[in-house]
Amino acid sequence: MDQDLIRMMGGYCKIDRTRAQALLLFSQNWTKHVKNQPRISSYHTTKCAQLDTISIAKHLARADDNRCDALETVINNYRTRVDETYIRVNFGRRFEHCRFREFKKLFKDAHASVTESEKNLDKLRDRVYQEEQALLNAKIATEKVIHDETSTERKRLNKSNAQTKCEIQLKRLEEKVTRAEQTLTSTKQIYRERAKQIFAQCQQVEKQHRRDSLGIRFYLRKERRQYDLDYLTHGRDSSYFAITIPPETDRFIVVIISIINLKI
């Protein structure tokens, strides 16, 4: 997006520069032509008026050149800042913020504890599942031994002890799962706070590289300039067909100046 903006501004500057060159060439050609007019066919006052009119193009060309110079300065400064802020990666196929990898590592390191807690919880849940299967098998084995008339009392006792052991182990694992879930919840909360801090650092870095020069600056002078280059409408607009009123305005005054009679 930044490169597109630079190219767009450069294209506009090129158009303006071409216009300035055309105006300057127009002024030079016609100034030479008027000066070479025969004195018989050209009154002195008429020739002066023509030269004054033609010189307006020269002044306009000078103004365009100055504007282009200022615009090129802005473009060069902006390009320098963009080159400092964004570096080429993947053999120049895309751009990346100069501190992108640094902040990416900060987020990754902050999230490492959450990842570790999730892995630990998943392992405990897998062990719970395995222990539940073991307990189920132990119950089935105990049921078979109890209903088997040929089994000895010692064999029945061993199966019962095995079932009890599975139940105790399952209960311990479930308690570990509960503690692991609590640890994961607290770890996520810590990560959220740390992520907010890292994001605030990112915003601070972004503000350091931000160039916000939006706005309008007016220069007032007592003397009126000889030439009017253009008109600037600020705050409101009006035409023969409509009046644009600013939003959220209770009262709005429009002053209309008659160019013909110069009356308000």
CYANA upper distance limits for C-alpha pairs under 8 A (distance plus 0.5 A):
  1 MET  CA      5 LEU  CA      6.72
  2 ASP  CA      6 ILE  CA      6.76
  2 ASP  CA     82 VAL  CA      7.78
  3 GLN  CA      7 ARG  CA      6.69
  4 ASP  CA      8 MET  CA      6.53
  5 LEU  CA      9 MET  CA      6.61
  6 ILE  CA     10 GLY  CA      6.54
  6 ILE  CA     75 ILE  CA      6.92
  6 ILE  CA     78 TYR  CA      8.34
  6 ILE  CA     79 ARG  CA      7.58
  7 ARG  CA     11 GLY  CA      6.56
  8 MET  CA     12 TYR  CA      6.76
  9 MET  CA     13 CYS  CA      6.62
  9 MET  CA     71 LEU  CA      8.41
  9 MET  CA     75 ILE  CA      7.61
 10 GLY  CA     14 LYS  CA      6.66
 10 GLY  CA     72 GLU  CA      8.04
 10 GLY  CA     75 ILE  CA      7.82
 11 GLY  CA     15 ILE  CA      6.84
 12 TYR  CA     16 ASP  CA      6.77
 13 CYS  CA     17 ARG  CA      6.52
 13 CYS  CA     68 CYS  CA      6.17
 13 CYS  CA     71 LEU  CA      7.38
 13 CYS  CA     72 GLU  CA      7.79
 14 LYS  CA     18 THR  CA      6.64
 15 ILE  CA     19 ARG  CA      6.81
 16 ASP  CA     20 ALA  CA      6.77
 16 ASP  CA     64 ASP  CA      6.99
 16 ASP  CA     65 ASP  CA      8.40
 16 ASP  CA     68 CYS  CA      7.28
 17 ARG  CA     21 GLN  CA      6.77
 17 ARG  CA     64 ASP  CA      7.31
 17 ARG  CA     65 ASP  CA      6.85
 17 ARG  CA     68 CYS  CA      6.89
 18 THR  CA     22 ALA  CA      6.67
 19 ARG  CA     23 LEU  CA      6.66
 19 ARG  CA     61 ALA  CA      7.96
 19 ARG  CA     64 ASP  CA      8.27
 20 ALA  CA     24 LEU  CA      6.62
 20 ALA  CA     60 LEU  CA      7.77
 20 ALA  CA     61 ALA  CA      4.70
 20 ALA  CA     62 ARG  CA      7.61
 20 ALA  CA     64 ASP  CA      6.04
 20 ALA  CA     65 ASP  CA      6.73
 21 GLN  CA     25 LEU  CA      6.58
 21 GLN  CA     61 ALA  CA      7.27
 22 ALA  CA     26 PHE  CA      6.55
 23 LEU  CA     27 SER  CA      6.64
 23 LEU  CA     57 ALA  CA      5.89
 23 LEU  CA     58 LYS  CA      6.90
 23 LEU  CA     60 LEU  CA      7.81
 23 LEU  CA     61 ALA  CA      6.02
 24 LEU  CA     28 GLN  CA      6.69
 24 LEU  CA     57 ALA  CA      7.07
 24 LEU  CA     58 LYS  CA      5.79
 24 LEU  CA     61 ALA  CA      6.16
 25 LEU  CA     29 ASN  CA      6.58
 26 PHE  CA     30 TRP  CA      6.62
 26 PHE  CA     57 ALA  CA      7.86
 27 SER  CA     31 THR  CA      6.32
 27 SER  CA     54 ILE  CA      6.12
 27 SER  CA     55 SER  CA      6.75
 27 SER  CA     57 ALA  CA      6.30
 27 SER  CA     58 LYS  CA      6.23
 28 GLN  CA     32 LYS  CA      6.67
 29 ASN  CA     33 HIS  CA      6.66
 30 TRP  CA     34 VAL  CA      6.46
 30 TRP  CA     54 ILE  CA      7.47
 31 THR  CA     35 LYS  CA      6.63
 31 THR  CA     51 LEU  CA      6.75
 31 THR  CA     54 ILE  CA      7.22
 31 THR  CA     55 SER  CA      8.38
 32 LYS  CA     36 ASN  CA      6.75
 33 HIS  CA     37 GLN  CA      7.09
 34 VAL  CA     47 LYS  CA      7.33
 34 VAL  CA     50 GLN  CA      7.93
 34 VAL  CA     51 LEU  CA      7.69
 35 LYS  CA     47 LYS  CA      8.20
 37 GLN  CA     41 SER  CA      7.77
 37 GLN  CA     42 SER  CA      7.13
 38 PRO  CA     42 SER  CA      6.80
 39 ARG  CA     43 TYR  CA      7.26
 39 ARG  CA     44 HIS  CA      8.32
 42 SER  CA     46 THR  CA      7.15
 42 SER  CA     47 LYS  CA      6.83
 43 TYR  CA     47 LYS  CA      6.66
 44 HIS  CA     48 CYS  CA      6.74
 45 THR  CA     49 ALA  CA      6.66
 46 THR  CA     50 GLN  CA      6.68
 47 LYS  CA     51 LEU  CA      6.66
 48 CYS  CA     52 ASP  CA      6.59
 49 ALA  CA     53 THR  CA      6.67
 50 GLN  CA     54 ILE  CA      6.62
 51 LEU  CA     55 SER  CA      6.48
 52 ASP  CA     56 ILE  CA      7.21
 53 THR  CA     57 ALA  CA      8.25
 54 ILE  CA     58 LYS  CA      7.81
 55 SER  CA     59 HIS  CA      6.91
 56 ILE  CA     60 LEU  CA      6.63
 56 ILE  CA    227 TYR  CA      8.28
 57 ALA  CA     61 ALA  CA      6.55
 58 LYS  CA     62 ARG  CA      6.68
 59 HIS  CA     63 ALA  CA      6.69
 60 LEU  CA     64 ASP  CA      6.63
 60 LEU  CA    229 LEU  CA      7.88
 61 ALA  CA     65 ASP  CA      6.60
 62 ARG  CA     66 ASN  CA      6.70
 63 ALA  CA     67 ARG  CA      6.66
 64 ASP  CA     68 CYS  CA      6.56
 65 ASP  CA     69 ASP  CA      6.60
 66 ASN  CA     70 ALA  CA      6.73
 67 ARG  CA     71 LEU  CA      6.57
 68 CYS  CA     72 GLU  CA      6.48
 69 ASP  CA     73 THR  CA      6.76
 70 ALA  CA     74 VAL  CA      6.87
 71 LEU  CA     75 ILE  CA      6.65
 72 GLU  CA     76 ASN  CA      6.54
 73 THR  CA     77 ASN  CA      6.63
 74 VAL  CA     78 TYR  CA      6.49
 75 ILE  CA     79 ARG  CA      6.47
 76 ASN  CA     80 THR  CA      6.61
 77 ASN  CA     81 ARG  CA      6.76
 78 TYR  CA     82 VAL  CA      6.61
 79 ARG  CA     83 ASP  CA      6.55
 80 THR  CA     84 GLU  CA      6.69
 81 ARG  CA     85 THR  CA      6.58
 81 ARG  CA    209 HIS  CA      8.19
 82 VAL  CA     86 TYR  CA      6.24
 83 ASP  CA     87 ILE  CA      6.91
 84 GLU  CA     98 CYS  CA      8.03
 85 THR  CA     97 HIS  CA      6.29
 85 THR  CA     98 CYS  CA      5.99
 85 THR  CA    209 HIS  CA      7.93
 86 TYR  CA     95 PHE  CA      6.30
 86 TYR  CA     96 GLU  CA      5.65
 86 TYR  CA     97 HIS  CA      4.90
 86 TYR  CA     98 CYS  CA      5.91
 87 ILE  CA     95 PHE  CA      5.92
 87 ILE  CA     96 GLU  CA      5.83
 87 ILE  CA     97 HIS  CA      6.77
 87 ILE  CA     98 CYS  CA      6.44
 88 ARG  CA     92 GLY  CA      5.16
 88 ARG  CA     93 ARG  CA      7.51
 88 ARG  CA     94 ARG  CA      6.32
 88 ARG  CA     95 PHE  CA      5.07
 88 ARG  CA     96 GLU  CA      6.79
 89 VAL  CA     93 ARG  CA      6.98
 89 VAL  CA     94 ARG  CA      6.24
 89 VAL  CA     95 PHE  CA      6.42
 89 VAL  CA     96 GLU  CA      7.12
 90 ASN  CA     94 ARG  CA      7.06
 96 GLU  CA    100 PHE  CA      7.20
 99 ARG  CA    103 PHE  CA      6.88
100 PHE  CA    104 LYS  CA      6.51
101 ARG  CA    105 LYS  CA      6.59
102 GLU  CA    106 LEU  CA      6.96
103 PHE  CA    107 PHE  CA      6.78
103 PHE  CA    198 ILE  CA      7.84
103 PHE  CA    202 CYS  CA      7.96
104 LYS  CA    108 LYS  CA      6.64
105 LYS  CA    109 ASP  CA      6.45
106 LEU  CA    110 ALA  CA      6.58
106 LEU  CA    198 ILE  CA      7.74
107 PHE  CA    111 HIS  CA      6.60
107 PHE  CA    195 ALA  CA      7.04
107 PHE  CA    198 ILE  CA      7.74
108 LYS  CA    112 ALA  CA      6.61
109 ASP  CA    113 SER  CA      8.24
110 ALA  CA    114 VAL  CA      8.48
110 ALA  CA    191 TYR  CA      6.53
110 ALA  CA    194 ARG  CA      7.25
110 ALA  CA    195 ALA  CA      7.74
111 HIS  CA    115 THR  CA      6.81
111 HIS  CA    191 TYR  CA      6.73
112 ALA  CA    116 GLU  CA      6.63
113 SER  CA    117 SER  CA      6.65
113 SER  CA    187 THR  CA      7.27
114 VAL  CA    118 GLU  CA      6.65
114 VAL  CA    184 LEU  CA      7.05
114 VAL  CA    187 THR  CA      6.29
114 VAL  CA    188 LYS  CA      6.53
114 VAL  CA    191 TYR  CA      7.81
115 THR  CA    119 LYS  CA      6.71
116 GLU  CA    120 ASN  CA      6.68
117 SER  CA    121 LEU  CA      6.61
117 SER  CA    180 ALA  CA      7.63
117 SER  CA    183 THR  CA      7.63
117 SER  CA    184 LEU  CA      5.98
117 SER  CA    187 THR  CA      8.13
118 GLU  CA    122 ASP  CA      6.63
118 GLU  CA    184 LEU  CA      7.21
119 LYS  CA    123 LYS  CA      6.73
120 ASN  CA    124 LEU  CA      6.79
120 ASN  CA    180 ALA  CA      7.90
121 LEU  CA    125 ARG  CA      6.68
121 LEU  CA    177 VAL  CA      6.93
121 LEU  CA    180 ALA  CA      6.26
121 LEU  CA    181 GLU  CA      7.37
122 ASP  CA    126 ASP  CA      6.70
123 LYS  CA    127 ARG  CA      6.77
124 LEU  CA    128 VAL  CA      6.64
124 LEU  CA    173 LEU  CA      7.39
124 LEU  CA    176 LYS  CA      7.87
124 LEU  CA    177 VAL  CA      6.61
125 ARG  CA    129 TYR  CA      6.70
125 ARG  CA    177 VAL  CA      7.36
126 ASP  CA    130 GLN  CA      6.75
127 ARG  CA    131 GLU  CA      6.48
127 ARG  CA    173 LEU  CA      7.97
128 VAL  CA    132 GLU  CA      6.53
128 VAL  CA    170 LEU  CA      6.82
128 VAL  CA    173 LEU  CA      6.57
128 VAL  CA    174 GLU  CA      7.36
129 TYR  CA    133 GLN  CA      6.84
130 GLN  CA    134 ALA  CA      6.69
131 GLU  CA    135 LEU  CA      6.50
131 GLU  CA    166 CYS  CA      7.24
131 GLU  CA    169 GLN  CA      7.92
131 GLU  CA    170 LEU  CA      6.35
132 GLU  CA    136 LEU  CA      6.61
132 GLU  CA    170 LEU  CA      7.36
133 GLN  CA    137 ASN  CA      6.69
134 ALA  CA    138 ALA  CA      6.57
134 ALA  CA    166 CYS  CA      7.37
135 LEU  CA    139 LYS  CA      6.61
135 LEU  CA    163 GLN  CA      6.64
135 LEU  CA    166 CYS  CA      5.81
135 LEU  CA    167 GLU  CA      7.06
136 LEU  CA    140 ILE  CA      6.79
137 ASN  CA    141 ALA  CA      6.62
138 ALA  CA    142 THR  CA      6.57
138 ALA  CA    159 LYS  CA      7.51
138 ALA  CA    162 ALA  CA      7.13
138 ALA  CA    163 GLN  CA      5.61
138 ALA  CA    166 CYS  CA      8.17
139 LYS  CA    143 GLU  CA      6.61
139 LYS  CA    163 GLN  CA      6.68
140 ILE  CA    144 LYS  CA      6.80
141 ALA  CA    145 VAL  CA      6.77
141 ALA  CA    159 LYS  CA      7.35
142 THR  CA    146 ILE  CA      6.60
142 THR  CA    156 ARG  CA      7.41
142 THR  CA    159 LYS  CA      5.80
142 THR  CA    160 SER  CA      6.62
142 THR  CA    163 GLN  CA      7.98
143 GLU  CA    147 HIS  CA      6.77
144 LYS  CA    148 ASP  CA      6.48
145 VAL  CA    149 GLU  CA      8.44
145 VAL  CA    151 SER  CA      6.64
145 VAL  CA    155 LYS  CA      7.98
145 VAL  CA    156 ARG  CA      6.38
145 VAL  CA    159 LYS  CA      8.13
146 ILE  CA    151 SER  CA      8.17
146 ILE  CA    156 ARG  CA      7.00
151 SER  CA    155 LYS  CA      6.93
151 SER  CA    156 ARG  CA      7.52
152 THR  CA    156 ARG  CA      6.92
153 GLU  CA    157 LEU  CA      6.64
154 ARG  CA    158 ASN  CA      6.69
155 LYS  CA    159 LYS  CA      6.83
156 ARG  CA    160 SER  CA      6.68
157 LEU  CA    161 ASN  CA      6.57
158 ASN  CA    162 ALA  CA      6.63
159 LYS  CA    163 GLN  CA      6.75
160 SER  CA    164 THR  CA      6.71
161 ASN  CA    165 LYS  CA      6.54
162 ALA  CA    166 CYS  CA      6.79
163 GLN  CA    167 GLU  CA      6.77
164 THR  CA    168 ILE  CA      6.71
165 LYS  CA    169 GLN  CA      6.59
166 CYS  CA    170 LEU  CA      6.44
167 GLU  CA    171 LYS  CA      6.64
168 ILE  CA    172 ARG  CA      6.79
169 GLN  CA    173 LEU  CA      6.73
170 LEU  CA    174 GLU  CA      6.65
171 LYS  CA    175 GLU  CA      6.79
172 ARG  CA    176 LYS  CA      6.77
173 LEU  CA    177 VAL  CA      6.64
174 GLU  CA    178 THR  CA      6.75
175 GLU  CA    179 ARG  CA      6.82
176 LYS  CA    180 ALA  CA      6.48
177 VAL  CA    181 GLU  CA      6.55
178 THR  CA    182 GLN  CA      6.86
179 ARG  CA    183 THR  CA      6.62
180 ALA  CA    184 LEU  CA      6.55
181 GLU  CA    185 THR  CA      6.70
182 GLN  CA    186 SER  CA      6.78
183 THR  CA    187 THR  CA      6.45
184 LEU  CA    188 LYS  CA      6.56
185 THR  CA    189 GLN  CA      6.86
186 SER  CA    190 ILE  CA      6.75
187 THR  CA    191 TYR  CA      6.61
188 LYS  CA    192 ARG  CA      6.63
189 GLN  CA    193 GLU  CA      6.94
190 ILE  CA    194 ARG  CA      6.71
191 TYR  CA    195 ALA  CA      6.36
192 ARG  CA    196 LYS  CA      6.66
193 GLU  CA    197 GLN  CA      6.92
194 ARG  CA    198 ILE  CA      6.78
195 ALA  CA    199 PHE  CA      6.50
196 LYS  CA    200 ALA  CA      6.60
197 GLN  CA    201 GLN  CA      6.86
198 ILE  CA    202 CYS  CA      6.79
199 PHE  CA    203 GLN  CA      6.74
200 ALA  CA    204 GLN  CA      6.69
201 GLN  CA    205 VAL  CA      6.73
202 CYS  CA    206 GLU  CA      6.64
203 GLN  CA    207 LYS  CA      6.61
204 GLN  CA    208 GLN  CA      6.86
205 VAL  CA    209 HIS  CA      7.17
206 GLU  CA    210 ARG  CA      6.61
233 THR  CA    237 ASP  CA      7.04
235 GLY  CA    246 PRO  CA      7.65
236 ARG  CA    243 ILE  CA      8.49
236 ARG  CA    244 THR  CA      6.33
236 ARG  CA    245 ILE  CA      6.74
236 ARG  CA    246 PRO  CA      6.95
237 ASP  CA    243 ILE  CA      6.69
237 ASP  CA    244 THR  CA      5.73
237 ASP  CA    245 ILE  CA      8.16
238 SER  CA    242 ALA  CA      6.41
238 SER  CA    243 ILE  CA      4.85
238 SER  CA    244 THR  CA      6.46
239 SER  CA    243 ILE  CA      6.91
245 ILE  CA    249 THR  CA      8.09
245 ILE  CA    252 PHE  CA      7.60
255 VAL  CA    264 ILE  CA      7.58
256 ILE  CA    264 ILE  CA      6.62
257 ILE  CA    262 LEU  CA      6.86
257 ILE  CA    263 LYS  CA      6.45
257 ILE  CA    264 ILE  CA      5.49
258 SER  CA    262 LEU  CA      5.53
258 SER  CA    263 LYS  CA      6.00
258 SER  CA    264 ILE  CA      7.12
259 ILE  CA    263 LYS  CA      8.19
